[in-house]
Amino acid sequence: MNLTNMEIGLIVVEGSILISFLIAILYMKRALNAVYAKRVRPLSYASKSSPPDLERVNELLKESESITLTLSRNLEEKREIAKRLMETLDEKIKRLEMLLLKPEERDSSPIPNPDGQERNDPILQMAQAGCGVADIARRLGLAKEEVQLIIDLRKIAMN
C-alpha cells in the first residue's frame, strides 16, 4: 500500500479533527454533569420540597385542562359558524349563477330557500307589524334598499 504525502497529511488532519471532537465531547459532558449536580438537590431536601412542587404541577395541569376545554369549545363554535357561512355562500352562488343565465335558459320557478319558506316573508311580516325599513334592514342584516324594494314590489303585486 503506497500512500502519498498528501494522503498521509489528510489522514493526520482527519485524525486530529476526530480527537478534537472527542475532547470537546468529553469536556461538554463534564461541564453538563457539573451543572446538573448543582441543580439536583440532595434526596433529603427533595422529599421536603416535593409536595409544594407537586401541588404546583397539579395546579398547572388543571389550568391547562380548563384552557384546553375552553379552546375546544371555541373551536367547535368557529366550525359551526364556518359551516353556516359556507352554506350561505353556496346558496348565494347558486342564486348568482341563476341570475347570470340568459332569460330564456332560466326556468320560471323561484330559487328555493334552504329552510323552505319564502325569503321575503319575514320582511313583509315585519312591515305589516309596523316596523320601519331601517329597523327591518338592521334586524335581518339586509340593505335598506333591498328591504324597500321588496315592500314596494309587494305593494305593486297587491294592486
BELFEN-V37723 format. One record per backbone hydrogen bond with DSSP energy under -1.0 kcal/mol. NH is the residue of the N-H (numbers start at 0). CO is the residue of the C=O. E is the energy in kcal/mol with one decimal. If there is no record, write none. Layout:
BEGIN
[[NH:CO:E] [NH:CO:E]]
END
This chain:
BEGIN
[[7:3:-2.3] [8:4:-2.5] [9:5:-2.2] [10:6:-2.2] [11:7:-2.3] [12:8:-2.4] [13:9:-2.8] [14:10:-2.4] [15:11:-2.5] [16:12:-2.3] [17:13:-2.4] [18:14:-2.4] [19:15:-2.2] [20:16:-2.5] [21:17:-2.3] [22:18:-2.5] [23:19:-2.5] [24:20:-2.6] [25:21:-2.4] [26:22:-2.4] [27:23:-2.6] [28:24:-2.5] [29:25:-2.2] [30:26:-2.5] [31:27:-2.7] [32:28:-2.2] [33:29:-2.0] [34:30:-2.2] [35:31:-2.8] [36:32:-2.4] [37:33:-1.6] [38:34:-1.7] [39:35:-2.2] [45:41:-2.1] [46:42:-1.8] [48:44:-2.0] [49:45:-1.2] [52:48:-1.5] [53:49:-3.4] [54:50:-2.8] [55:51:-2.3] [56:52:-2.4] [57:53:-2.6] [58:54:-2.4] [59:55:-2.6] [60:56:-2.4] [61:57:-2.5] [62:58:-2.7] [63:59:-2.5] [64:60:-2.1] [65:61:-2.4] [66:62:-2.3] [67:63:-2.4] [68:64:-2.4] [69:65:-2.3] [70:66:-2.7] [71:67:-2.4] [72:68:-2.5] [73:69:-2.6] [74:70:-2.5] [75:71:-2.3] [76:72:-2.4] [77:73:-2.4] [78:74:-2.1] [79:75:-2.2] [80:76:-2.4] [81:77:-2.6] [82:78:-2.4] [83:79:-2.4] [84:80:-2.6] [85:81:-2.5] [86:82:-2.2] [87:83:-2.5] [88:84:-2.8] [89:85:-2.6] [90:86:-2.2] [91:87:-2.5] [92:88:-2.5] [93:89:-2.3] [94:90:-2.2] [95:91:-2.6] [96:92:-2.6] [97:93:-2.1] [98:94:-2.2] [99:95:-1.8] [104:101:-1.3] [105:101:-1.2] [115:112:-1.1] [123:119:-2.6] [124:120:-2.7] [125:121:-2.3] [126:122:-2.2] [127:123:-2.4] [128:124:-1.6] [129:126:-1.2] [130:125:-2.5] [135:131:-2.5] [136:132:-2.7] [137:133:-2.3] [138:134:-2.5] [139:135:-2.4] [140:136:-1.1] [141:136:-2.1] [146:142:-2.0] [147:143:-2.8] [148:144:-2.5] [149:145:-2.3] [150:146:-2.3] [151:147:-2.7] [152:148:-2.9] [153:149:-1.9] [154:150:-2.1] [155:151:-2.4] [156:152:-2.5] [157:153:-1.7] [158:154:-1.1]]
END
